[in-house]
Amino acid sequence: MRPRGEYRPLLLDALSTPGMARELAGRTQISYDVTRRTLDNMCRSGEAAVLYEARVDGVRRPVPVYGRPPEPEAAAECMAALAAMVNEPVGSWADFE
């Protein structure tokens, strides 16, 4: 297995506050292309995550906002709450008349 690149620790430090790839490239003084490729690899390995996608003026598609992945306990709580909301009965269809 190859050793990890020298840019990963810099990007991990920069991910303390979420940001887009261009913002993270500016914070770390790494080129945009290298930052984007490293962030993709970090997302694949689980070191970073796409938190949400934001609309940016002048860009057609939504731009991903990267951050540190959520803690497993917090993610489990969110999934449990979501499952409870989905499985909660809404009521009978007769009530909607």
MOPAC internal coordinates of N, CA, C and O (Angstrom, degrees):
PM7 1SCF
backbone

  N    0.0000 0     0.00 0     0.00 0    0    0    0
  C    1.4417 1     0.00 0     0.00 0    1    0    0
  C    1.5356 1   108.61 1     0.00 0    2    1    0
  O    1.2310 1   121.33 1   -42.36 1    3    2    1
  N    1.3114 1   115.07 1   137.64 1    3    2    1
  C    1.4543 1   119.66 1  -179.77 1    5    3    2
  C    1.5285 1   110.87 1   -75.07 1    6    5    3
  O    1.2310 1   120.21 1   -28.84 1    7    6    5
  N    1.3216 1   117.21 1   151.16 1    7    6    5
  C    1.4680 1   119.06 1   176.37 1    9    7    6
  C    1.5327 1   110.22 1   -71.02 1   10    9    7
  O    1.2310 1   121.30 1   -23.76 1   11   10    9
  N    1.2958 1   115.12 1   156.24 1   11   10    9
  C    1.4608 1   119.95 1   179.78 1   13   11   10
  C    1.5193 1   109.93 1   -70.79 1   14   13   11
  O    1.2310 1   121.27 1   -27.47 1   15   14   13
  N    1.3245 1   115.17 1   152.53 1   15   14   13
  C    1.4536 1   120.56 1  -177.50 1   17   15   14
  C    1.5158 1   112.45 1   -71.96 1   18   17   15
  O    1.2310 1   121.63 1   -12.69 1   19   18   17
  N    1.3021 1   114.49 1   167.31 1   19   18   17
  C    1.4638 1   120.29 1  -178.67 1   21   19   18
  C    1.5222 1   112.40 1   -77.98 1   22   21   19
  O    1.2310 1   120.04 1   168.94 1   23   22   21
  N    1.3300 1   117.53 1   -11.06 1   23   22   21
  C    1.4604 1   120.46 1  -177.53 1   25   23   22
  C    1.5200 1   113.15 1   -87.86 1   26   25   23
  O    1.2310 1   119.82 1   158.28 1   27   26   25
  N    1.3111 1   117.95 1   -21.72 1   27   26   25
  C    1.4676 1   120.18 1  -177.48 1   29   27   26
  C    1.5236 1   113.42 1   -60.27 1   30   29   27
  O    1.2310 1   119.05 1   133.13 1   31   30   29
  N    1.3414 1   119.42 1   -46.87 1   31   30   29
  C    1.4760 1   117.35 1   178.74 1   33   31   30
  C    1.5304 1   112.56 1   -61.66 1   34   33   31
  O    1.2310 1   120.26 1   144.43 1   35   34   33
  N    1.3177 1   117.10 1   -35.57 1   35   34   33
  C    1.4634 1   119.53 1   178.09 1   37   35   34
  C    1.5234 1   111.05 1   -65.22 1   38   37   35
  O    1.2310 1   120.68 1   136.92 1   39   38   37
  N    1.3379 1   116.31 1   -43.08 1   39   38   37
  C    1.4585 1   119.37 1   179.53 1   41   39   38
  C    1.5241 1   111.81 1   -70.04 1   42   41   39
  O    1.2310 1   120.02 1   145.38 1   43   42   41
  N    1.3250 1   117.56 1   -34.62 1   43   42   41
  C    1.4671 1   119.21 1   176.41 1   45   43   42
  C    1.5248 1   111.15 1   -62.22 1   46   45   43
  O    1.2310 1   120.55 1   139.87 1   47   46   45
  N    1.3282 1   116.55 1   -40.13 1   47   46   45
  C    1.4651 1   119.59 1   176.43 1   49   47   46
  C    1.5269 1   110.98 1   -65.53 1   50   49   47
  O    1.2310 1   120.68 1   140.35 1   51   50   49
  N    1.3292 1   116.31 1   -39.65 1   51   50   49
  C    1.4640 1   120.18 1  -178.80 1   53   51   50
  C    1.5281 1   111.55 1   -70.31 1   54   53   51
  O    1.2310 1   119.61 1   156.26 1   55   54   53
  N    1.3261 1   118.35 1   -23.74 1   55   54   53
  C    1.4656 1   121.46 1  -179.42 1   57   55   54
  C    1.5176 1   113.16 1   -77.45 1   58   57   55
  O    1.2310 1   120.03 1  -175.55 1   59   58   57
  N    1.3325 1   117.55 1     4.45 1   59   58   57
  C    1.4669 1   119.32 1   175.80 1   61   59   58
  C    1.5253 1   110.00 1   -61.62 1   62   61   59
  O    1.2310 1   120.37 1   150.30 1   63   62   61
  N    1.3327 1   116.89 1   -29.70 1   63   62   61
  C    1.4597 1   121.64 1   169.97 1   65   63   62
  C    1.5269 1   107.05 1  -120.40 1   66   65   63
  O    1.2310 1   119.76 1   -49.83 1   67   66   65
  N    1.3236 1   118.06 1   130.17 1   67   66   65
  C    1.4611 1   120.61 1  -176.73 1   69   67   66
  C    1.5288 1   111.90 1   -61.23 1   70   69   67
  O    1.2310 1   121.25 1   -26.64 1   71   70   69
  N    1.3166 1   115.22 1   153.36 1   71   70   69
  C    1.4502 1   120.15 1   177.93 1   73   71   70
  C    1.5093 1   112.04 1  -169.20 1   74   73   71
  O    1.2310 1   121.69 1   -13.12 1   75   74   73
  N    1.3278 1   114.37 1   166.88 1   75   74   73
  C    1.4566 1   120.90 1   176.10 1   77   75   74
  C    1.5214 1   108.95 1   -80.19 1   78   77   75
  O    1.2310 1   120.52 1   -16.10 1   79   78   77
  N    1.3175 1   116.61 1   163.90 1   79   78   77
  C    1.4664 1   121.05 1  -176.39 1   81   79   78
  C    1.5224 1   111.08 1   -57.88 1   82   81   79
  O    1.2310 1   120.16 1   139.81 1   83   82   81
  N    1.3160 1   117.30 1   -40.19 1   83   82   81
  C    1.4684 1   119.83 1  -179.49 1   85   83   82
  C    1.5297 1   110.98 1   -66.16 1   86   85   83
  O    1.2310 1   120.13 1   140.90 1   87   86   85
  N    1.3190 1   117.35 1   -39.10 1   87   86   85
  C    1.4662 1   120.41 1   177.79 1   89   87   86
  C    1.5296 1   110.77 1   -66.48 1   90   89   87
  O    1.2310 1   120.77 1   137.36 1   91   90   89
  N    1.3305 1   116.14 1   -42.64 1   91   90   89
  C    1.4654 1   119.99 1   179.69 1   93   91   90
  C    1.5253 1   110.81 1   -65.44 1   94   93   91
  O    1.2310 1   120.19 1   144.06 1   95   94   93
  N    1.3243 1   117.24 1   -35.94 1   95   94   93
  C    1.4644 1   120.29 1   176.89 1   97   95   94
  C    1.5244 1   110.44 1   -63.78 1   98   97   95
  O    1.2310 1   120.52 1   141.18 1   99   98   97
  N    1.3131 1   116.62 1   -38.82 1   99   98   97
  C    1.4659 1   119.91 1   177.74 1  101   99   98
  C    1.5142 1   112.80 1   -68.56 1  102  101   99
  O    1.2310 1   120.40 1   141.71 1  103  102  101
  N    1.3375 1   116.85 1   -38.29 1  103  102  101
  C    1.4657 1   120.27 1   179.86 1  105  103  102
  C    1.5176 1   112.09 1   -67.11 1  106  105  103
  O    1.2310 1   120.60 1   143.26 1  107  106  105
  N    1.3371 1   116.46 1   -36.74 1  107  106  105
  C    1.4630 1   120.20 1  -174.71 1  109  107  106
  C    1.5198 1   113.30 1   -96.45 1  110  109  107
  O    1.2310 1   120.08 1   171.93 1  111  110  109
  N    1.3347 1   117.45 1    -8.07 1  111  110  109
  C    1.4686 1   122.37 1  -177.47 1  113  111  110
  C    1.5245 1   111.59 1    61.12 1  114  113  111
  O    1.2310 1   120.81 1  -141.68 1  115  114  113
  N    1.3427 1   116.05 1    38.32 1  115  114  113
  C    1.4583 1   123.53 1   175.70 1  117  115  114
  C    1.5228 1   106.32 1  -111.37 1  118  117  115
  O    1.2310 1   120.09 1   -30.99 1  119  118  117
  N    1.3209 1   117.43 1   149.01 1  119  118  117
  C    1.4631 1   119.53 1  -179.54 1  121  119  118
  C    1.5310 1   109.89 1   -62.59 1  122  121  119
  O    1.2310 1   121.54 1   -25.52 1  123  122  121
  N    1.3259 1   114.65 1   154.48 1  123  122  121
  C    1.4618 1   120.78 1  -176.72 1  125  123  122
  C    1.5155 1   111.26 1   -62.42 1  126  125  123
  O    1.2310 1   119.80 1   136.08 1  127  126  125
  N    1.3316 1   117.98 1   -43.92 1  127  126  125
  C    1.4668 1   120.92 1  -178.15 1  129  127  126
  C    1.5286 1   111.77 1   -62.32 1  130  129  127
  O    1.2310 1   120.38 1   135.86 1  131  130  129
  N    1.3203 1   116.87 1   -44.14 1  131  130  129
  C    1.4651 1   120.38 1   179.36 1  133  131  130
  C    1.5310 1   110.07 1   -66.46 1  134  133  131
  O    1.2310 1   120.47 1   140.04 1  135  134  133
  N    1.3178 1   116.70 1   -39.96 1  135  134  133
  C    1.4634 1   120.48 1   178.88 1  137  135  134
  C    1.5164 1   110.65 1   -62.25 1  138  137  135
  O    1.2310 1   120.37 1   133.92 1  139  138  137
  N    1.3189 1   116.89 1   -46.08 1  139  138  137
  C    1.4629 1   120.86 1  -178.74 1  141  139  138
  C    1.5277 1   111.29 1   -63.03 1  142  141  139
  O    1.2310 1   120.41 1   135.05 1  143  142  141
  N    1.3189 1   116.82 1   -44.95 1  143  142  141
  C    1.4689 1   120.24 1   179.90 1  145  143  142
  C    1.5306 1   111.10 1   -65.83 1  146  145  143
  O    1.2310 1   120.21 1   138.79 1  147  146  145
  N    1.3223 1   117.20 1   -41.21 1  147  146  145
  C    1.4708 1   120.24 1   179.70 1  149  147  146
  C    1.5251 1   110.64 1   -66.86 1  150  149  147
  O    1.2310 1   120.03 1   140.28 1  151  150  149
  N    1.3374 1   117.56 1   -39.72 1  151  150  149
  C    1.4612 1   120.17 1   177.83 1  153  151  150
  C    1.5266 1   111.20 1   -64.12 1  154  153  151
  O    1.2310 1   120.11 1   140.73 1  155  154  153
  N    1.3215 1   117.40 1   -39.27 1  155  154  153
  C    1.4665 1   120.08 1   176.56 1  157  155  154
  C    1.5258 1   110.59 1   -61.25 1  158  157  155
  O    1.2310 1   120.51 1   136.27 1  159  158  157
  N    1.3233 1   116.63 1   -43.73 1  159  158  157
  C    1.4626 1   120.39 1   178.80 1  161  159  158
  C    1.5276 1   111.06 1   -66.31 1  162  161  159
  O    1.2310 1   120.38 1   141.70 1  163  162  161
  N    1.3286 1   116.87 1   -38.30 1  163  162  161
  C    1.4652 1   120.10 1   179.30 1  165  163  162
  C    1.5256 1   110.87 1   -67.64 1  166  165  163
  O    1.2310 1   119.75 1   144.15 1  167  166  165
  N    1.3206 1   118.09 1   -35.85 1  167  166  165
  C    1.4669 1   120.69 1   176.51 1  169  167  166
  C    1.5199 1   110.19 1   -66.73 1  170  169  167
  O    1.2310 1   120.42 1   141.37 1  171  170  169
  N    1.3061 1   116.81 1   -38.63 1  171  170  169
  C    1.4588 1   121.03 1   179.09 1  173  171  170
  C    1.5241 1   111.16 1   -64.91 1  174  173  171
  O    1.2310 1   120.46 1   144.13 1  175  174  173
  N    1.3453 1   116.73 1   -35.87 1  175  174  173
  C    1.4647 1   119.89 1  -178.19 1  177  175  174
  C    1.5305 1   112.62 1   -88.27 1  178  177  175
  O    1.2310 1   119.78 1   171.66 1  179  178  177
  N    1.3310 1   118.03 1    -8.34 1  179  178  177
  C    1.4594 1   120.71 1   177.38 1  181  179  178
  C    1.5189 1   114.54 1    93.40 1  182  181  179
  O    1.2310 1   119.55 1  -174.55 1  183  182  181
  N    1.3307 1   118.46 1     5.45 1  183  182  181
  C    1.4643 1   120.79 1   179.52 1  185  183  182
  C    1.5268 1   111.94 1   -81.68 1  186  185  183
  O    1.2310 1   120.06 1   157.95 1  187  186  185
  N    1.3205 1   117.49 1   -22.05 1  187  186  185
  C    1.4600 1   122.85 1   178.27 1  189  187  186
  C    1.5223 1   107.20 1  -136.37 1  190  189  187
  O    1.2310 1   121.00 1   -12.29 1  191  190  189
  N    1.3248 1   115.69 1   167.71 1  191  190  189
  C    1.4599 1   120.45 1   179.41 1  193  191  190
  C    1.5173 1   109.40 1  -147.82 1  194  193  191
  O    1.2310 1   120.99 1   -27.95 1  195  194  193
  N    1.3179 1   115.72 1   152.05 1  195  194  193
  C    1.4565 1   120.93 1   171.67 1  197  195  194
  C    1.5233 1   105.63 1   -83.79 1  198  197  195
  O    1.2310 1   120.64 1   -67.19 1  199  198  197
  N    1.3354 1   116.39 1   112.81 1  199  198  197
  C    1.4622 1   120.40 1  -176.81 1  201  199  198
  C    1.5182 1   111.46 1   -77.16 1  202  201  199
  O    1.2310 1   120.48 1   136.82 1  203  202  201
  N    1.3112 1   116.69 1   -43.18 1  203  202  201
  C    1.4654 1   122.38 1   177.13 1  205  203  202
  C    1.5149 1   107.55 1  -165.78 1  206  205  203
  O    1.2310 1   120.63 1    -4.70 1  207  206  205
  N    1.3224 1   116.41 1   175.30 1  207  206  205
  C    1.4547 1   121.55 1   177.53 1  209  207  206
  C    1.5177 1   108.35 1  -115.66 1  210  209  207
  O    1.2310 1   120.92 1   -46.01 1  211  210  209
  N    1.3305 1   115.86 1   133.99 1  211  210  209
  C    1.4609 1   121.44 1  -176.48 1  213  211  210
  C    1.5250 1   109.88 1  -114.42 1  214  213  211
  O    1.2310 1   121.00 1   -29.92 1  215  214  213
  N    1.3037 1   115.70 1   150.08 1  215  214  213
  C    1.4595 1   121.68 1   174.57 1  217  215  214
  C    1.5222 1   108.44 1   -86.75 1  218  217  215
  O    1.2310 1   120.79 1   -45.05 1  219  218  217
  N    1.3341 1   116.10 1   134.95 1  219  218  217
  C    1.4545 1   122.33 1  -179.19 1  221  219  218
  C    1.5204 1   107.50 1  -127.13 1  222  221  219
  O    1.2310 1   120.52 1   -42.73 1  223  222  221
  N    1.3243 1   116.61 1   137.27 1  223  222  221
  C    1.4565 1   120.31 1   178.12 1  225  223  222
  C    1.5243 1   110.18 1   -62.05 1  226  225  223
  O    1.2310 1   120.90 1   -44.57 1  227  226  225
  N    1.3263 1   115.89 1   135.43 1  227  226  225
  C    1.4490 1   121.05 1   178.22 1  229  227  226
  C    1.5143 1   114.34 1    86.74 1  230  229  227
  O    1.2310 1   119.84 1  -178.52 1  231  230  229
  N    1.3253 1   117.92 1     1.48 1  231  230  229
  C    1.4595 1   121.79 1   179.44 1  233  231  230
  C    1.5242 1   107.38 1  -122.37 1  234  233  231
  O    1.2310 1   120.46 1   -50.58 1  235  234  233
  N    1.3139 1   116.73 1   129.42 1  235  234  233
  C    1.4623 1   120.38 1  -176.33 1  237  235  234
  C    1.5238 1   113.23 1   -69.85 1  238  237  235
  O    1.2310 1   120.75 1   136.41 1  239  238  237
  N    1.3095 1   116.16 1   -43.59 1  239  238  237
  C    1.4649 1   119.67 1  -175.58 1  241  239  238
  C    1.5302 1   110.72 1   -99.51 1  242  241  239
  O    1.2310 1   120.03 1   -22.98 1  243  242  241
  N    1.3200 1   117.56 1   157.02 1  243  242  241
  C    1.4635 1   119.73 1   175.65 1  245  243  242
  C    1.5303 1   110.80 1   -62.58 1  246  245  243
  O    1.2310 1   120.86 1   -35.95 1  247  246  245
  N    1.3198 1   115.96 1   144.05 1  247  246  245
  C    1.4636 1   122.49 1  -177.61 1  249  247  246
  C    1.5244 1   108.55 1  -101.25 1  250  249  247
  O    1.2310 1   119.71 1   -49.52 1  251  250  249
  N    1.3411 1   118.15 1   130.48 1  251  250  249
  C    1.4652 1   119.45 1  -179.45 1  253  251  250
  C    1.5324 1   112.22 1   -70.38 1  254  253  251
  O    1.2310 1   121.28 1   -38.65 1  255  254  253
  N    1.3121 1   115.16 1   141.35 1  255  254  253
  C    1.4607 1   122.08 1   175.11 1  257  255  254
  C    1.5237 1   106.29 1  -107.31 1  258  257  255
  O    1.2310 1   120.95 1   -59.59 1  259  258  257
  N    1.3263 1   115.78 1   120.41 1  259  258  257
  C    1.4629 1   122.10 1  -175.09 1  261  259  258
  C    1.5190 1   110.34 1   -95.87 1  262  261  259
  O    1.2310 1   121.23 1   -30.20 1  263  262  261
  N    1.3081 1   115.25 1   149.80 1  263  262  261
  C    1.4525 1   122.27 1   176.20 1  265  263  262
  C    1.5106 1   109.20 1  -161.13 1  266  265  263
  O    1.2310 1   121.34 1     2.84 1  267  266  265
  N    1.3044 1   115.05 1  -177.16 1  267  266  265
  C    1.4629 1   119.10 1   176.44 1  269  267  266
  C    1.5194 1   108.47 1   -75.09 1  270  269  267
  O    1.2310 1   120.32 1   -34.91 1  271  270  269
  N    1.3305 1   116.99 1   145.09 1  271  270  269
  C    1.4734 1   118.51 1  -179.23 1  273  271  270
  C    1.5268 1   110.59 1   -67.20 1  274  273  271
  O    1.2310 1   120.55 1   -28.46 1  275  274  273
  N    1.3385 1   116.55 1   151.54 1  275  274  273
  C    1.4673 1   118.82 1   179.26 1  277  275  274
  C    1.5252 1   110.94 1   -66.22 1  278  277  275
  O    1.2310 1   121.45 1   -26.59 1  279  278  277
  N    1.3089 1   114.83 1   153.41 1  279  278  277
  C    1.4640 1   121.00 1   177.85 1  281  279  278
  C    1.5294 1   109.33 1   -64.78 1  282  281  279
  O    1.2310 1   119.66 1   -33.80 1  283  282  281
  N    1.3253 1   118.25 1   146.20 1  283  282  281
  C    1.4759 1   120.16 1  -178.08 1  285  283  282
  C    1.5230 1   113.33 1   -59.00 1  286  285  283
  O    1.2310 1   120.04 1   143.68 1  287  286  285
  N    1.3444 1   117.52 1   -36.32 1  287  286  285
  C    1.4619 1   119.62 1  -179.57 1  289  287  286
  C    1.5210 1   110.49 1   -66.54 1  290  289  287
  O    1.2310 1   120.52 1   136.87 1  291  290  289
  N    1.3434 1   116.61 1   -43.13 1  291  290  289
  C    1.4596 1   120.19 1  -179.95 1  293  291  290
  C    1.5225 1   110.42 1   -66.12 1  294  293  291
  O    1.2310 1   120.61 1   140.91 1  295  294  293
  N    1.3263 1   116.45 1   -39.09 1  295  294  293
  C    1.4615 1   119.82 1   178.70 1  297  295  294
  C    1.5256 1   110.61 1   -65.12 1  298  297  295
  O    1.2310 1   120.02 1   141.39 1  299  298  297
  N    1.3247 1   117.58 1   -38.61 1  299  298  297
  C    1.4635 1   120.86 1   179.01 1  301  299  298
  C    1.5264 1   110.34 1   -65.70 1  302  301  299
  O    1.2310 1   120.06 1   140.43 1  303  302  301
  N    1.3406 1   117.50 1   -39.57 1  303  302  301
  C    1.4634 1   120.67 1   178.19 1  305  303  302
  C    1.5226 1   110.85 1   -64.33 1  306  305  303
  O    1.2310 1   120.44 1   137.91 1  307  306  305
  N    1.3250 1   116.76 1   -42.09 1  307  306  305
  C    1.4688 1   120.45 1   179.03 1  309  307  306
  C    1.5225 1   110.98 1   -63.59 1  310  309  307
  O    1.2310 1   120.54 1   137.33 1  311  310  309
  N    1.3310 1   116.56 1   -42.67 1  311  310  309
  C    1.4621 1   120.12 1   179.38 1  313  311  310
  C    1.5274 1   111.09 1   -65.29 1  314  313  311
  O    1.2310 1   120.23 1   142.01 1  315  314  313
  N    1.3262 1   117.17 1   -37.99 1  315  314  313
  C    1.4613 1   120.07 1   178.51 1  317  315  314
  C    1.5240 1   110.75 1   -66.05 1  318  317  315
  O    1.2310 1   120.28 1   138.98 1  319  318  317
  N    1.3320 1   117.08 1   -41.02 1  319  318  317
  C    1.4597 1   120.37 1   178.43 1  321  319  318
  C    1.5257 1   111.10 1   -65.93 1  322  321  319
  O    1.2310 1   120.63 1   139.65 1  323  322  321
  N    1.3210 1   116.41 1   -40.35 1  323  322  321
  C    1.4602 1   120.51 1   178.12 1  325  323  322
  C    1.5261 1   110.85 1   -64.44 1  326  325  323
  O    1.2310 1   120.29 1   137.75 1  327  326  325
  N    1.3254 1   117.04 1   -42.25 1  327  326  325
  C    1.4628 1   120.74 1   179.07 1  329  327  326
  C    1.5267 1   110.57 1   -63.87 1  330  329  327
  O    1.2310 1   120.18 1   142.25 1  331  330  329
  N    1.3274 1   117.27 1   -37.75 1  331  330  329
  C    1.4599 1   120.20 1   178.60 1  333  331  330
  C    1.5233 1   110.76 1   -65.92 1  334  333  331
  O    1.2310 1   120.40 1   141.16 1  335  334  333
  N    1.3331 1   116.84 1   -38.84 1  335  334  333
  C    1.4663 1   119.97 1   179.31 1  337  335  334
  C    1.5229 1   111.17 1   -68.58 1  338  337  335
  O    1.2310 1   120.28 1   140.70 1  339  338  337
  N    1.3259 1   117.07 1   -39.30 1  339  338  337
  C    1.4617 1   120.37 1  -178.64 1  341  339  338
  C    1.5173 1   110.81 1   -70.24 1  342  341  339
  O    1.2310 1   120.10 1   140.53 1  343  342  341
  N    1.3216 1   117.41 1   -39.47 1  343  342  341
  C    1.4597 1   120.98 1  -176.78 1  345  343  342
  C    1.5247 1   113.21 1   -83.35 1  346  345  343
  O    1.2310 1   119.83 1   173.51 1  347  346  345
  N    1.3152 1   117.93 1    -6.49 1  347  346  345
  C    1.4591 1   121.00 1  -179.21 1  349  347  346
  C    1.5297 1   109.35 1   -71.71 1  350  349  347
  O    1.2310 1   119.97 1   -50.87 1  351  350  349
  N    1.3068 1   117.67 1   129.13 1  351  350  349
  C    1.4730 1   118.47 1  -179.47 1  353  351  350
  C    1.5343 1   110.46 1   -69.17 1  354  353  351
  O    1.2310 1   121.13 1   -42.93 1  355  354  353
  N    1.3119 1   115.44 1   137.07 1  355  354  353
  C    1.4508 1   120.76 1  -178.53 1  357  355  354
  C    1.5071 1   110.72 1   -82.37 1  358  357  355
  O    1.2310 1   120.57 1   144.51 1  359  358  357
  N    1.2530 1   116.52 1   -35.49 1  359  358  357
  C    1.4515 1   122.43 1  -177.26 1  361  359  358
  C    1.5147 1   108.44 1   140.61 1  362  361  359
  O    1.2310 1   120.65 1    -1.06 1  363  362  361
  N    1.2810 1   116.37 1   178.94 1  363  362  361
  C    1.4501 1   118.33 1  -179.52 1  365  363  362
  C    1.5291 1   109.27 1   -84.70 1  366  365  363
  O    1.2310 1   121.02 1   -24.41 1  367  366  365
  N    1.3173 1   115.65 1   155.59 1  367  366  365
  C    1.4570 1   119.82 1  -179.78 1  369  367  366
  C    1.5178 1   110.71 1   -66.31 1  370  369  367
  O    1.2310 1   120.10 1   158.33 1  371  370  369
  N    1.3092 1   117.41 1   -21.67 1  371  370  369
  C    1.4590 1   119.69 1   179.00 1  373  371  370
  C    1.5238 1   111.71 1   -67.12 1  374  373  371
  O    1.2310 1   120.20 1   155.01 1  375  374  373
  N    1.3250 1   117.22 1   -24.99 1  375  374  373
  C    1.4683 1   120.80 1  -179.89 1  377  375  374
  C    1.5253 1   112.29 1   -71.59 1  378  377  375
  O    1.2310 1   119.96 1   163.76 1  379  378  377
  N    1.3051 1   117.69 1   -16.24 1  379  378  377
  C    1.4621 1   120.47 1  -175.18 1  381  379  378
  C    1.5276 1   112.99 1   -91.68 1  382  381  379
  O    1.2310 1   119.71 1  -176.02 1  383  382  381
  N    1.3096 1   118.16 1     3.98 1  383  382  381
  C    1.4697 1   120.12 1  -178.53 1  385  383  382
  C    1.4880 1   112.43 1   -75.39 1  386  385  383
  O    1.2310 1   120.10 1   180.00 1  387  386  385

